[in-house]
Amino acid sequence: MQRRIIITADGSKTIQIEEWNEQYHSIHGAIQEANHVYIKHGLLFCFDQLNASNDKNQEISVLEIGFGTGLNAFLSLLRAEDHHIDIHYTGIEAFPISVKEMTALNYAEELQLPEKTALFEEMHQIQWEDSQRLTPYFTLLKQQKFFKDITEKNQFDVIYFDAFGARVQPELWTESIFRIMFNALKLNGILVTYAAKGSVRRAMLSVGFSVEKLPGPPGKREMLRATKHLK
């Protein structure tokens, strides 16, 4: 499929699949969306829960569904350094972006952290299936496979569910996929996603999640956060 780099409303770039008219991130702002959905309502929410429970371990295990441009991982790495959170991050991607596409992205520049450009590039350059500690607080494992092939059980504190939308890939938003997500999470683990469709919410509920609607990022009215509680 033909892919091209486009600039979103907040100045940060993303990749567009022209055939689908679908983007890796919101056209209303790639960085804004990632910070709102995955960092604020996912990672930092989990971090606050650890603090509230007086858990001194401060280690968070993250699974990203759709590693894509690496933006969500990059923002998580920066937060790990800021908050001294030890993050073990697993990114799943069936179709990795090219080196040319990666070097065209401008996240470090837009975040006014040009000195982090090399670190962003290193995230993409490390070997797949090889866990590597990139900073004192961030370990990355990239796995090239389909989401349906995830087999981990009770392993993750947070899932960033950033798959392409149900309009173009409805098979990624089904009960069978969310059952895999439910099983992969630890008890009281959370899943956050930009999506808020009724069919997505019902699929989450059907496999045992508790689901709440939250205010969405720019350009979207709502988003979803699902929690794995005891049935």
Secondary structure, 3 states (H helix, E strand, C coil): CCEEEEECCCCCEEEEECCCCEECCCCCCHHHHHHHHHHHHHHHHHHHHHHHCCCCCCEEEEEEECCCCCHHHHHHHHHHHHHCCEEEEEEECCCCCCHHHHHHCCHHHHCCCHHHHHHHHHHHHCCCCCCEEEECCEEEEEECCCHHHCCCCCCEEEEEECCCCCCCCHHHHCHHHHHHHHHHEEEEEEEEECCCCHHHHHHHHHCCEEEEEEECCCCCCEEEEEEECCC
